[in-house]
Amino acid sequence: MKALFIQHDHVSPTGPVSERLRHHGYEIEEILVVPEERFRDPNVPFTFPSLDDYDLIIPLGAPWGAWDDVCIGNWLTPELEFVREAVTSGKPVLGICFGGQLIARAMGGSVAPGPKGEIGWTNIWSDDESLVSNGPWFQFHYDRWELPPGATEIARNPISSQAFVINKALALQFHPELDAAALDGWFIWGGDKEVEEDGQDPAVMMAQTKAIEEAARQRTFDLVDAFLERVAK
């Protein structure tokens, strides 16, 4: 079995999600869409691989908007088609944050800036905690999706929808792959300033992340296990 992680930027490690997939026997392949030298100018051309080569697709987060065709259209448009083909064909897909928004937009929903962003460890409200627990999960987003036709919402909070299932795809608004090492990379590339602009202390956020890292890792393992058993099948 082979899983493809789509990393949209160079500071998106796959963390405990890929760790758990390896536990289940998956070979992991990672592709990078926007290289480090194009981080400030991300509208790069990109050719996505054949879906036939993979058993599972995991599009990760991104610092850009899944609605922003002007900023990243050169690769966003083909990725939307790639994701649409995967989901409609019954390929298992686990979309994380931007990746979940891609599923929503690709399948006929929409994505747009929300009235309020979410940054930090957040509890959600799940209808099915055995699939998607209430968390806390790490959030770092400013956009939100409108559900596509045929989707079943699994979780939400007062700010945005947090998870839905469609075919063999699970879309998540939060970051189950996040650990302290990943957060450090985000901070180095400007995330610390966004945290400060949100009225929060990056040092405290990092300390909190380190303190709950093992519990968060186990939540991610449980989420991956349930996704494979109940959604990907």
Helices and strands as residue ranges (DSSP letters): E 2-7, H 15-23, E 27-32, G 36-38, G 51-53, E 56-59, H 69-88, E 93-96, H 98-106, E 110-122, E 125-126, E 137-146, E 152-156, E 161-166, E 169-172, H 180-186, I 187-191, H 192-197, H 202-211, H 213-226, I 227-232
